[in-house]
Amino acid sequence: MTDLAQILEEELEEAVEVKNRKSLHRYIALLTDNLVGEKGNSMEHTEFQQELIKIDGRFNQMITEVREGFKRMDERFEAINKRFETVDKRFAMMFSFITIGFVVMATMMSVFQFLG
């Protein structure tokens, strides 16, 4: 940056009439310091952007993993629901057989009492 400052100082000295060399030197020093700051900001911005891209990639990966976990949980719940449906069918069938058995027994008892 010192080379740039020297070149700018010399070019400005030749281009315009310089009344105060110290003022010109300070002006060039401020100008080049701002350029260095902008370069540093640009580099920091690029690094920050790259970190954000990495974070976004990790975030997308985590979302994918969570969705996969939910899919597995849904599969488990479906399997449990199927088991409950089969148990429910068994209980419904057992209840209907018991009901039919009681009706048949009550009918037979009534017939025996009526005939007997």
ABEGO torsion letter per residue (X at the ends): XAAAAAAAAAAAAAABBBABAAAAAAAAAAAAAAAAAAAAAAAAAAAAAAAAAAAAAAAAAAAAAAAAAAAAAAAAAAAAAAAAAAAAAAAAAAAAAAAAAAAAAAAAAAAAAAAX
